[in-house]
Amino acid sequence: MTARCAVLLLAALALAGCDKGPDRQLQGWMEAETIFVSPDEQGRVEDLKVRQGDEVRKGDLLFTLDDDLQRADVQVREAALASAKQAYARAEELLKTAAGTQKAMDDAKVALQQAQANLDASQTRLTRRRQLSPVTGSVEEVYFRPGETVQPGKPVAALLPPANLKVRFFAPERELAAIQIGDVVGVSCDSCPTGLTARVTFIARSAEYTPPVIYSLEERAKLVYLIEARPEDPSKLRVGQPVTVTRGAKP
């Protein structure tokens, strides 16, 4: 009986050791935090400088909107500023000759400052009719074409900076203690080069049920925790790509 118990014990230990292998591999997918570029005000797209798939750098021109109204507003504000400058000069002269009052001088100064602020705001509105890229990355989607009218807040283009690509995967509760913020995990897929890694940046505090997109070779715990990691070489991965995450990868 003693020998038989020893054999059973060794077999149990062997199965336990084999069970650790799959636990180190977790299924996940690639997601992205897309930057949506939209105008501040309604306008008609006049010139579209990019297409889907283009690479852009920060500061590159993406698109322009019609600016007739904004230019007219700037001209009105420029005339108001010129008038305010004349009024301020007269008030200053009158104050020097004691024919004016300090209050009139102060009022003229406030009016001049307000006119300058109004002009600055109008010039900013005019400048923003030319939309520049806020980031360096790729153009993932273009939603409007030249001649179409876009409402304020509606994106004309969606950009993806490389650093905004992330791996999302779920870990069962028994694996959670072995994963920490800053840990390096391996990332692999069918068409990926070998040796890809990502660094863990987020671990959810609350559990959720296993989502249907997770596939496993064996039954897992029903409650899992969402984890996110940033690829250290995002250019080798694509949005929506299913990946396998391996714990314990070397940085």
Rosetta silent file (secondary structure, phi, psi, omega in degrees, C-alpha in Angstrom):
SEQUENCE: MTARCAVLLLAALALAGCDKGPDRQLQGWMEAETIFVSPDEQGRVEDLKVRQGDEVRKGDLLFTLDDDLQRADVQVREAALASAKQAYARAEELLKTAAGTQKAMDDAKVALQQAQANLDASQTRLTRRRQLSPVTGSVEEVYFRPGETVQPGKPVAALLPPANLKVRFFAPERELAAIQIGDVVGVSCDSCPTGLTARVTFIARSAEYTPPVIYSLEERAKLVYLIEARPEDPSKLRVGQPVTVTRGAKP
SCORE:     score description
SCORE:     0.000 S_00000001
   1 L     0.000  -35.567 -178.546    0.000    0.000    0.000 S_00000001
   2 H   -64.581  -43.586  178.984    2.872    2.346    0.781 S_00000001
   3 H   -63.833  -40.919  179.625    4.392    1.943   -2.700 S_00000001
   4 H   -63.214  -41.929  178.657    1.003    2.445   -4.338 S_00000001
   5 H   -63.757  -37.514  179.660    0.415    5.655   -2.342 S_00000001
   6 H   -65.116  -40.070  178.855    3.837    6.896   -3.342 S_00000001
   7 H   -63.737  -44.446  179.355    3.052    6.284   -7.031 S_00000001
   8 H   -62.999  -38.024  179.453   -0.281    8.114   -6.728 S_00000001
   9 H   -65.818  -42.440  178.437    1.407   11.001   -4.962 S_00000001
  10 H   -64.203  -39.269  178.863    4.042   11.299   -7.688 S_00000001
  11 H   -64.357  -40.028  179.026    1.350   11.177  -10.371 S_00000001
  12 H   -64.978  -41.873  178.219   -0.594   13.942   -8.631 S_00000001
  13 H   -63.914  -37.934  179.766    2.515   16.097   -8.378 S_00000001
  14 H   -64.794  -42.002  178.600    3.258   15.515  -12.068 S_00000001
  15 H   -65.518  -38.328  178.179   -0.266   16.598  -13.063 S_00000001
  16 H   -63.531  -40.857  178.643    0.027   19.663  -10.863 S_00000001
  17 H   -65.691  -38.857  178.597    3.294   20.576  -12.519 S_00000001
  18 H   -66.589  -29.932 -176.687    1.789   20.132  -15.998 S_00000001
  19 H   -69.996  -20.544 -178.306   -1.121   22.367  -15.003 S_00000001
  20 H   -72.895  -26.157 -177.071    1.220   25.327  -14.444 S_00000001
  21 H   -61.918  -57.367 -178.917    2.222   25.501  -18.109 S_00000001
  22 H   -61.761  -30.655 -178.974   -1.113   26.528  -19.666 S_00000001
  23 H   -62.888  -23.237 -178.533   -1.767   28.932  -16.786 S_00000001
  24 L   -79.371  -12.795  179.110    1.198   31.003  -17.949 S_00000001
  25 E  -110.369  126.544 -178.510   -0.485   31.561  -21.329 S_00000001
  26 E  -126.103  144.972 -177.524   -3.549   33.786  -21.519 S_00000001
  27 E   -89.579  140.199  179.954   -5.633   34.715  -24.530 S_00000001
  28 E  -154.135 -166.699 -179.358   -6.097   38.356  -25.508 S_00000001
  29 E  -154.806  166.423 -178.910   -6.387   40.794  -28.394 S_00000001
  30 E   -94.751  134.514  175.254   -5.026   44.125  -29.578 S_00000001
  31 E  -130.606  167.827 -177.684   -6.951   47.335  -29.027 S_00000001
  32 E  -139.268  148.171  172.278   -6.185   50.992  -29.668 S_00000001
  33 L   -99.030   95.121 -173.518   -6.954   54.365  -28.129 S_00000001
  34 L   -79.393  142.499  175.648   -7.822   56.277  -31.282 S_00000001
  35 E   -96.852  117.618  179.985   -7.501   60.058  -31.525 S_00000001
  36 E   -96.060  122.678 -177.665  -10.568   61.586  -33.210 S_00000001
  37 E  -102.063  118.164 -176.072   -9.854   64.919  -34.928 S_00000001
  38 L  -135.124  157.919  179.046  -12.904   67.165  -35.268 S_00000001
  39 L   -80.601  159.148  177.162  -13.594   70.862  -35.916 S_00000001
  40 L   -78.192  -29.289 -175.827  -14.706   73.335  -33.251 S_00000001
  41 L  -132.001  159.886  177.831  -17.415   74.788  -35.478 S_00000001
  42 L   -61.556  144.760  177.784  -19.626   73.627  -38.328 S_00000001
  43 E  -171.177  168.879  177.574  -18.067   73.878  -41.746 S_00000001
  44 E  -101.103  129.967  179.487  -17.680   72.427  -45.208 S_00000001
  45 E   -67.951  120.366  179.953  -14.576   70.362  -45.901 S_00000001
  46 E   -96.997  -43.030 -175.489  -12.640   72.181  -48.620 S_00000001
  47 E  -139.460  125.911  178.286   -9.386   70.288  -48.796 S_00000001
  48 E  -111.169  117.736 -172.191   -8.561   66.830  -47.468 S_00000001
  49 L   -95.058   -8.217 -175.036   -4.827   66.199  -47.210 S_00000001
  50 L  -129.193  159.660  173.811   -4.799   62.597  -45.938 S_00000001
  51 L  -128.931  162.836  179.196   -6.157   59.179  -46.820 S_00000001
  52 L   -59.021  131.192  179.982   -6.718   56.067  -44.776 S_00000001
  53 L    97.624  -11.803  179.178   -3.398   54.354  -44.085 S_00000001
  54 L   -67.893  150.600  171.624   -1.261   57.488  -44.408 S_00000001
  55 E   -98.960  132.622 -179.898    1.449   58.208  -41.877 S_00000001
  56 E  -127.654  155.456  175.391    1.388   61.733  -40.436 S_00000001
  57 L  -110.282  157.263  179.034    3.599   63.690  -38.097 S_00000001
  58 L   -58.319  128.703 -179.127    2.491   66.107  -35.410 S_00000001
  59 L    98.389  -11.280  177.198    1.741   69.461  -37.018 S_00000001
  60 L   -68.160  146.288  177.974    0.961   68.102  -40.505 S_00000001
  61 E   -74.764  126.512  179.248   -2.116   69.582  -42.195 S_00000001
  62 E   -96.170  -50.191 -179.155   -5.025   67.111  -42.172 S_00000001
  63 E  -161.260  162.476  175.419   -7.895   69.103  -43.681 S_00000001
  64 E  -125.683  150.506  176.544   -9.260   72.617  -44.135 S_00000001
  65 E  -114.748  156.442  176.765  -12.783   73.984  -43.751 S_00000001
  66 L   -57.540  139.823 -172.929  -14.396   76.951  -45.518 S_00000001
  67 L  -128.715   21.729 -178.230  -13.436   80.133  -43.651 S_00000001
  68 H   -58.557  -47.351 -178.182  -15.441   82.985  -45.256 S_00000001
  69 H   -65.360  -39.622 -178.945  -17.403   83.760  -42.085 S_00000001
  70 H   -67.555  -38.981  177.740  -14.317   83.614  -39.888 S_00000001
  71 H   -65.172  -40.557  178.039  -12.369   85.981  -42.158 S_00000001
  72 H   -63.883  -39.295  179.511  -15.237   88.459  -42.135 S_00000001
  73 H   -64.939  -38.592  177.459  -15.397   88.280  -38.356 S_00000001
  74 H   -62.068  -41.135  179.449  -11.670   89.033  -38.120 S_00000001
  75 H   -63.440  -40.151  177.445  -12.139   92.135  -40.270 S_00000001
  76 H   -62.959  -43.669 -179.000  -14.948   93.350  -38.008 S_00000001
  77 H   -68.002  -34.468  177.452  -12.797   92.795  -34.917 S_00000001
  78 H   -65.084  -40.553  177.880   -9.836   94.580  -36.505 S_00000001
  79 H   -65.276  -40.994  178.763  -12.022   97.634  -37.179 S_00000001
  80 H   -63.844  -38.953  178.755  -13.310   97.570  -33.590 S_00000001
  81 H   -65.873  -41.070  178.602   -9.743   97.390  -32.282 S_00000001
  82 H   -61.754  -40.558  178.841   -8.683  100.356  -34.417 S_00000001
  83 H   -66.322  -40.450  179.632  -11.603  102.380  -33.058 S_00000001
  84 H   -65.809  -35.312  177.689  -10.764  101.395  -29.471 S_00000001
  85 H   -65.770  -40.311  178.576   -7.141  102.484  -29.965 S_00000001
  86 H   -65.844  -41.407  179.542   -8.293  105.909  -31.177 S_00000001
  87 H   -64.680  -38.199  178.678  -10.660  106.275  -28.219 S_00000001
  88 H   -66.959  -41.315  179.311   -7.883  105.356  -25.826 S_00000001
  89 H   -63.451  -40.840  178.383   -5.504  107.874  -27.423 S_00000001
  90 H   -64.978  -43.687  179.483   -8.116  110.660  -27.105 S_00000001
  91 H   -62.929  -37.567  179.380   -8.813  109.795  -23.472 S_00000001
  92 H   -65.979  -42.293  179.810   -5.088  109.832  -22.738 S_00000001
  93 H   -65.562  -43.746 -179.412   -4.665  113.252  -24.376 S_00000001
  94 H   -64.006  -36.437  179.463   -7.654  114.708  -22.545 S_00000001
  95 H   -66.611  -36.436  179.450   -6.371  113.426  -19.228 S_00000001
  96 H   -66.224  -32.691 -178.777   -3.005  115.118  -19.813 S_00000001
  97 L   -93.833    6.717  179.336   -4.710  118.483  -20.445 S_00000001
  98 L    67.534   12.612  177.871   -7.052  118.062  -17.463 S_00000001
  99 L   -90.067  -12.966  179.747  -10.014  118.109  -19.840 S_00000001
 100 L  -115.640  175.184 -179.280  -10.712  114.424  -19.242 S_00000001
 101 L  -115.326  161.453  177.660  -11.187  112.235  -16.177 S_00000001
 102 H   -65.524  -34.838  178.924   -9.354  109.206  -14.864 S_00000001
 103 H   -63.308  -42.004  178.572  -12.563  107.181  -15.144 S_00000001
 104 H   -63.170  -37.634  178.027  -12.843  107.956  -18.865 S_00000001
 105 H   -65.727  -43.963  179.563   -9.236  106.898  -19.270 S_00000001
 106 H   -64.337  -41.250  179.157   -9.841  103.636  -17.375 S_00000001
 107 H   -63.612  -39.891  179.514  -12.983  102.885  -19.414 S_00000001
 108 H   -66.751  -35.596  178.937  -11.096  103.463  -22.663 S_00000001
 109 H   -67.144  -43.016  178.186   -8.326  101.133  -21.507 S_00000001
 110 H   -62.697  -42.826  179.516  -10.819   98.361  -20.651 S_00000001
 111 H   -63.291  -37.412  177.970  -12.536   98.780  -24.025 S_00000001
 112 H   -66.242  -43.107  178.967   -9.172   98.537  -25.778 S_00000001
 113 H   -64.297  -39.362  178.805   -8.261   95.342  -23.936 S_00000001
 114 H   -66.063  -40.806  179.175  -11.659   93.829  -24.737 S_00000001
 115 H   -64.220  -38.587  178.037  -11.309   94.691  -28.424 S_00000001
 116 H   -66.774  -40.576  178.739   -7.868   93.063  -28.529 S_00000001
 117 H   -64.445  -40.623  178.409   -9.205   89.929  -26.825 S_00000001
 118 H   -62.599  -40.942  178.745  -12.107   89.736  -29.295 S_00000001
 119 H   -65.837  -42.078  178.794   -9.686   89.974  -32.212 S_00000001
 120 H   -60.029  -41.550  179.728   -7.440   87.280  -30.745 S_00000001
 121 H   -65.354  -41.119  179.844  -10.444   84.952  -30.371 S_00000001
 122 H   -66.310  -39.756  178.196  -11.543   85.582  -33.954 S_00000001
 123 H   -65.794  -35.111  176.299   -8.046   84.930  -35.281 S_00000001
 124 H   -65.551  -42.598  177.617   -7.944   81.669  -33.328 S_00000001
 125 H   -60.905  -39.816  179.026  -11.255   80.597  -34.873 S_00000001
 126 H   -67.032  -43.151 -179.752   -9.851   81.389  -38.319 S_00000001
 127 H   -61.412  -37.169 -176.841   -6.627   79.473  -37.657 S_00000001
 128 L   -75.981   -0.460  171.457   -8.556   76.398  -36.543 S_00000001
 129 L   -74.505  -15.481  171.557  -10.229   76.118  -39.922 S_00000001
 130 E  -104.384  104.469 -173.457   -6.897   74.537  -40.872 S_00000001
 131 E   -89.421  117.490  178.752   -6.769   71.375  -38.772 S_00000001
 132 E   -96.259  154.159 -179.988   -3.269   70.160  -37.952 S_00000001
 133 L   -69.759  127.427  179.614   -2.430   66.704  -36.667 S_00000001
 134 L   -80.115  -12.152 -176.268   -2.167   66.715  -32.853 S_00000001
 135 L  -143.246  168.627  170.658   -0.021   63.558  -32.837 S_00000001
 136 L   -97.830  128.403 -178.436    2.370   61.465  -34.891 S_00000001
 137 E   174.888 -157.707 -178.786    0.792   58.244  -36.114 S_00000001
 138 E  -111.264  151.528  177.015   -1.273   56.590  -38.815 S_00000001
 139 E   -85.514  111.400 -177.212   -4.632   57.603  -40.300 S_00000001
 140 E   -86.073  -32.175 -176.909   -7.021   54.812  -39.350 S_00000001
 141 E  -157.189  146.027  172.830  -10.218   56.235  -40.804 S_00000001
 142 E  -123.103  124.873 -171.107  -11.509   59.237  -42.778 S_00000001
 143 L  -102.354  -21.832 -178.725  -15.179   60.056  -42.219 S_00000001
 144 L  -129.019  152.216 -179.861  -15.819   63.121  -44.427 S_00000001
 145 L  -118.041  163.221  178.098  -14.836   64.065  -47.965 S_00000001
 146 L   -54.677  135.037 -178.158  -14.367   67.483  -49.654 S_00000001
 147 L    97.793  -18.372  179.720  -17.707   69.208  -50.142 S_00000001
 148 L   -87.075  146.784  179.790  -19.378   67.537  -47.174 S_00000001
 149 E   -95.475  130.513 -178.234  -20.525   69.567  -44.172 S_00000001
 150 E  -114.683  137.440  178.873  -19.306   68.446  -40.767 S_00000001
 151 L   -83.028  155.237  178.083  -20.886   69.383  -37.449 S_00000001
 152 L   -60.049  135.864 -179.833  -18.761   70.566  -34.490 S_00000001
 153 L    87.438  -11.582  177.659  -17.381   67.648  -32.511 S_00000001
 154 L   -84.358  126.136 -176.911  -17.885   65.172  -35.372 S_00000001
 155 L   -69.607  137.520  172.505  -14.556   63.548  -36.305 S_00000001
 156 L   -92.372  -33.493  179.796  -13.223   64.036  -39.808 S_00000001
 157 E  -144.799  151.926  175.575  -10.306   61.656  -39.285 S_00000001
 158 E  -116.102  127.834 -177.972   -9.182   59.090  -36.711 S_00000001
 159 E  -113.855  150.077  178.275   -5.482   58.839  -35.882 S_00000001
 160 E  -128.300  103.277  171.828   -3.566   56.123  -34.086 S_00000001
 161 L   -70.301  142.973 -178.724   -0.266   56.981  -32.404 S_00000001
 162 H   -54.363  -36.652 -176.998    1.911   53.849  -31.980 S_00000001
 163 H   -69.752  -12.602 -178.918    2.011   54.316  -28.209 S_00000001
 164 H   -90.273    5.084  175.036   -1.804   54.063  -28.047 S_00000001
 165 E   -85.044  137.551 -177.482   -1.814   50.408  -29.073 S_00000001
 166 E  -144.502  153.592  175.258   -2.395   48.031  -26.162 S_00000001
 167 E   -94.721  131.034  175.506   -2.834   44.348  -25.369 S_00000001
 168 E  -119.003  130.034  177.984   -5.987   43.441  -23.457 S_00000001
 169 E  -149.922  166.224 -178.377   -6.364   40.074  -21.795 S_00000001
 170 E  -117.865  139.478  178.722   -8.120   38.450  -18.857 S_00000001
 171 E  -121.528  136.455  176.119   -6.526   36.510  -16.031 S_00000001
 172 E   -67.767  161.371 -174.370   -8.330   34.176  -13.609 S_00000001
 173 H   -57.595  -36.237 -177.457   -8.191   35.031   -9.932 S_00000001
 174 H   -67.563  -19.488  179.104   -5.589   32.356   -9.163 S_00000001
 175 H   -93.319  -13.034 -169.719   -3.178   34.035  -11.600 S_00000001
 176 H   -62.861  -39.692 -177.160   -3.767   37.582  -10.389 S_00000001
 177 L   -65.050  -20.363 -177.606   -1.222   37.555   -7.554 S_00000001
 178 L   -90.385   -0.559 -178.347    1.542   36.643  -10.020 S_00000001
 179 L  -119.228  126.109 -178.575    0.947   39.713  -12.256 S_00000001
 180 L  -125.132  156.191  173.083    2.024   43.181  -11.185 S_00000001
 181 L   -58.530  131.142 -178.932    2.026   46.646  -12.781 S_00000001
 182 L    96.656  -12.259  177.917    5.285   46.999  -14.700 S_00000001
 183 L   -65.058  148.791  175.927    5.712   43.270  -15.364 S_00000001
 184 E   -98.961  130.245  178.241    6.875   42.248  -18.830 S_00000001
 185 E  -120.684  151.809  175.763    4.766   39.658  -20.654 S_00000001
 186 E   -82.434  146.959  179.409    5.391   37.880  -23.924 S_00000001
 187 E  -129.182  127.404 -179.916    3.058   38.528  -26.863 S_00000001
 188 E  -140.862  155.919  175.812    2.684   36.131  -29.788 S_00000001
 189 L  -155.007  176.779 -174.553    0.303   35.500  -32.669 S_00000001
 190 L   -62.361  -37.338 -175.242    0.144   33.472  -35.868 S_00000001
 191 L  -110.680   10.523 -177.226    1.793   36.125  -38.048 S_00000001
 192 L   -87.618  148.946  171.542    3.893   37.951  -35.448 S_00000001
 193 L   -68.580  159.724 -178.288    7.686   37.836  -35.239 S_00000001
 194 L   -77.872  159.603  174.043    9.083   36.091  -32.193 S_00000001
 195 L    84.947   10.074  179.239   10.270   37.853  -29.081 S_00000001
 196 L   -73.892  140.864 -179.848    7.536   40.501  -28.814 S_00000001
 197 E  -134.594  163.613  176.112    6.885   41.812  -25.308 S_00000001
 198 E  -145.026  154.913 -178.743    4.557   44.233  -23.543 S_00000001
 199 E  -110.316  129.187 -177.197    4.611   45.911  -20.155 S_00000001
 200 E   -65.631  126.938 -178.962    1.585   45.657  -17.834 S_00000001
 201 E  -120.655  -12.873 -176.977    0.056   49.106  -17.227 S_00000001
 202 E  -152.872  136.071  173.462   -3.388   48.327  -15.812 S_00000001
 203 E  -132.985  121.194 -176.986   -5.031   45.639  -13.668 S_00000001
 204 L   -63.940  145.012  178.332   -8.751   45.908  -12.984 S_00000001
 205 L   -87.436  -21.320 -179.116   -9.818   46.025   -9.340 S_00000001
 206 L  -112.957  147.823 -178.012  -13.189   44.396   -9.957 S_00000001
 207 L   -87.950  162.282  174.680  -13.872   40.979  -11.460 S_00000001
 208 E  -147.116  165.740 -179.506  -16.163   40.131  -14.351 S_00000001
 209 E   -73.268  150.432  179.990  -17.476   37.021  -16.028 S_00000001
 210 L   -56.381  120.544 -179.236  -15.366   35.352  -18.682 S_00000001
 211 L   -72.276  154.779 -176.333  -16.219   37.125  -21.974 S_00000001
 212 L   -67.807  -15.877 -178.240  -17.208   34.993  -24.975 S_00000001
 213 L   -80.671   -7.166 -179.578  -14.186   36.153  -27.032 S_00000001
 214 L   -89.134  126.417  178.613  -11.776   34.294  -24.727 S_00000001
 215 L  -115.250  140.356 -176.175  -10.944   30.771  -25.886 S_00000001
 216 L  -141.201  152.544  178.695   -9.145   28.267  -23.697 S_00000001
 217 L   -79.315  -14.877  179.032   -8.006   24.676  -23.961 S_00000001
 218 L  -142.504  166.394 -179.578   -9.488   23.869  -20.569 S_00000001
 219 L   -66.861  131.145 -179.948  -12.234   25.108  -18.288 S_00000001
 220 L  -110.112  170.969  175.361  -11.243   28.310  -16.494 S_00000001
 221 L   -63.950  147.435 -176.447  -12.649   30.102  -13.499 S_00000001
 222 L   -73.002  -26.850  179.135  -15.807   32.032  -14.297 S_00000001
 223 E   -99.897  129.444 -178.575  -14.524   35.256  -12.771 S_00000001
 224 E  -133.973  166.711 -178.555  -11.594   36.962  -14.452 S_00000001
 225 E  -121.741  133.279  178.449   -9.789   40.323  -14.248 S_00000001
 226 E   -73.376  134.600  178.042   -9.056   42.634  -17.147 S_00000001
 227 E  -131.477  141.232  176.993   -5.373   43.446  -17.657 S_00000001
 228 E  -122.816  144.987  178.740   -3.785   45.846  -20.158 S_00000001
 229 E  -140.655  143.519  179.948   -0.180   45.977  -21.360 S_00000001
 230 E   -96.153  123.288  178.835    1.626   48.354  -23.731 S_00000001
 231 E   -62.278  141.471  177.608    3.694   46.682  -26.490 S_00000001
 232 L   -84.031  -12.545  172.571    7.354   47.642  -26.477 S_00000001
 233 L  -139.145   75.699 -173.821    7.380   47.389  -30.291 S_00000001
 234 H   -64.759  -18.126 -177.967    3.826   48.339  -31.376 S_00000001
 235 H   -65.787  -17.381 -177.808    4.760   48.527  -35.071 S_00000001
 236 H   -91.009    0.437 -175.721    4.714   44.704  -35.233 S_00000001
 237 L  -124.955  159.671 -176.330    1.088   44.395  -34.076 S_00000001
 238 L  -129.441  150.175 -179.962   -2.309   45.328  -35.517 S_00000001
 239 L   -63.222  135.949  178.668   -5.615   46.436  -34.009 S_00000001
 240 L    85.158   -4.256 -176.778   -8.060   43.573  -33.443 S_00000001
 241 L   -72.101  127.880  174.351   -5.362   40.926  -33.731 S_00000001
 242 E   -73.585  136.931 -177.315   -5.851   37.933  -31.385 S_00000001
 243 E  -134.921  161.602  172.848   -2.713   37.266  -29.364 S_00000001
 244 E  -110.125  126.830 -178.840   -1.396   34.884  -26.740 S_00000001
 245 E  -102.564  128.468 -179.306    0.095   36.508  -23.635 S_00000001
 246 E  -114.645  123.902  177.362    2.792   34.590  -21.758 S_00000001
 247 L   -73.764  155.868  174.030    3.717   35.468  -18.218 S_00000001
 248 L    81.088   18.726  178.600    7.305   35.536  -17.081 S_00000001
 249 L   -72.486  149.651  178.187    8.833   36.960  -20.277 S_00000001
 250 L   -84.801  135.523 -179.712   12.264   38.550  -19.979 S_00000001
 251 L   -66.988    0.000    0.000   12.423   42.332  -20.673 S_00000001
